[in-house]
Amino acid sequence: MCGIVGYIGDKNPVEVIMAGLHRLEYRGYDSAGVAVVNKDGLDCVKSVGKLKIMDQKLIDHPLVGQVGIGHTRWATHGVPSEVNSHPHFNVAKTIAVVHNGIIENYYELREQLQATGIVFRSQTDTEVIAHLIDKYYQGDLFAAVQRALKDCEGAYAIGVICKDNPDVLVAARHGSPLIVGLGENEGYIGSDVPAIMKYTRNVIYIENGQVCEITRKGVRIEDIDGNPVTMEVKVVEWDDAAAEKDGYPHFMLKEINQQAAVLRNTLAGRVDDHSDAVRLTDMNISLDELKSCNKIFIVACGTAWHAGMVGKFLIEKFAKVPVELDLASEFRYRDPIIPPHSIMIPVSQSGETADTLEAIRIAKSRGAQVAAIVNAVGSSVARESHGVVYQQAGPEIGVASTKAYTSQCMAFALFAIWLAETRGVMDKATAREMIAHLRAIPGKVEEILKDHEKVKELAARPEYRDAVGCFYLGRNVNFPSALEGALKLKEISYIHAEGYAAGEMKHGPIALVTDTFPVVCVAVKGDTYDKMVSNIQEIAARKGLILSVATVGDTSIQAHSKDVIYIPECFEAFSPMLVAVPLQLLAYYIAVNRGCDVDQPRNLAKSVTVE
Ligand code: AGP
């Protein structure tokens, strides 16, 4: 998730753009760039790292112009570097583009453009847009952008300027947010309201498939096929703080609600649209290594370790390769035996967790091929691993991990299918069926998010809100769901919660069950559903306070539960991505009802970079 800003008018574009980028820094901050059109043509300054570095560079190299675009980056393709930072240009550097999103077919487009002799400067997907616009440019920048975007598949919000069209700023969106701001003889574009609300509160929320031409006189909007569109100008009422959270009260709730889009992003560019073949090229694991691999180690901490447990289940179920799952803080001290042809998969949202980094170093020193699942591009985990699957989830600001967890589960599902097919233990038809199940997950997450009022109502009930302790129970692939649900509640509401394998209750923990001790039971339809119901009955017989998470249509579960949260039917192995959402919302609303600091809980840090 990146931030884009653009301006055309009589103010200094660089001042407007940098103010806007600072307001968007929460969307990503590994590199930045600004380009302007002035009487000498296109001028540009780029930087790596936080925006304050860019501020300094602009003092050393002032930019002046009449129209400009800027970008703060959260890298998805290509490590953070000046050459990969936006804006990107055509060969002659007469056209500049900033982009937020993922061009899913960029690989094919890049090859087609290279075949015409174009030499690319960067590793990014965005650069293809600049060369495509140039390919179709015949003096009308708006028309060239409209035509170029017809070749692109995937998500984009772009800003475009051109040396030969100094009185025009062009923008477009599909799948990534974009707004146009209107002022007196001036116009703005931004990824979010915070970017421009210092200058204008008159905004147009651009919709998918729309292309805009912004001049000092106003804005012209057409759809990608050239049909004129009239959009309503809205007046923004938010204050600044609310705007960064898109109007949500907390980053955590915003990030919970981003999960459908994030899961689509994690899938983006990883599955061939025609053959459904999984493509995880950045993992840098050869097909021979995948075929000869006889053991996989998954190592992580906290929520990432719960995702790793889901990963273990999926890899063993689909690819029949034995998986050893370790907490990084334990792995590094147990003198692990790592046989030849082992693969290690460290999992980390921040990519800076000290224990996970140390585990990587130990595994590498003992000959393992290390391929990380990580969110932060260019982070230490990414750099120290041989290969990587970037989660493409965008920055996660809330300390309690939500969208990072579900996107890690999605990444593991892709890897497990890819490994199974490569090793010949999953046929093409089954693999396509699995991919179809994965593609259906984001829509199911959207259904859950739309229907969150029930969870919000439960969270206000004293028996949950004021509980002194509780269990979360699950079996099989939803045992990690129970662990993750308990961690969410613990870390933001400060209620002691324990995740347990449901079959373990009779081995001691059931002694704690009373009628004031909530037990959250993950009882979705699947292989161990009947066993789970037996466990629930054992607790009900002891007057336990049962809150079940069940599959929509399962009315029988109500007989054994005080309350039921329903989720859509889904392929059981992928259900942790659905089960996580109501449990995140339950923890969130209970914590809010208890007056806790949801985004920055006591004693915690977003990234544990110390041991
Ligand atoms: C999860 O909600 C916590 N914030 C914490 O357990 C976190 O998952 C853990 O510290 C691992 O962080 P990482 O994914 O950045 O390595």
Residues whose N, C-alpha, C, O or C-beta is under 5 A from the ligand:
A	BS01	AGP	C301 G302 T303 A304 V347 S348 Q349 S350 G351 T353 V399 A400 S401 A605 K606 V608
